[in-house]
Amino acid sequence: MFKRKSLEAQVGDVFVKTHDTKGNFWVVEKLFEHVDGIMHARLFNQKQPKTMITVSASTLTDADFFQRAPAAPHHD
């Protein structure tokens, strides 16, 4: 049997497309296993929440396609 690699993202995590020059941030809305057995993530655009994309988990964690957004600074 094959052991599935755990997805390195959670609902609420924020990513940017690697070559995006428009400063769009993509927020993970849902993680799910597609009918083909491959894990996917649905993300929405922070600037335009009705704009959504669905990508495979491997694409989301591939630095050629996406980078995790820098964490927002904490204000105490």
Secondary structure, 3 states (H helix, E strand, C coil): CCCCCCCCCCCCCEEEECCCCCCCCEEEEEEEECCCCCEEEEEEECCCCCCEEEEEHHHHCCCCCEEECCCCCCCC
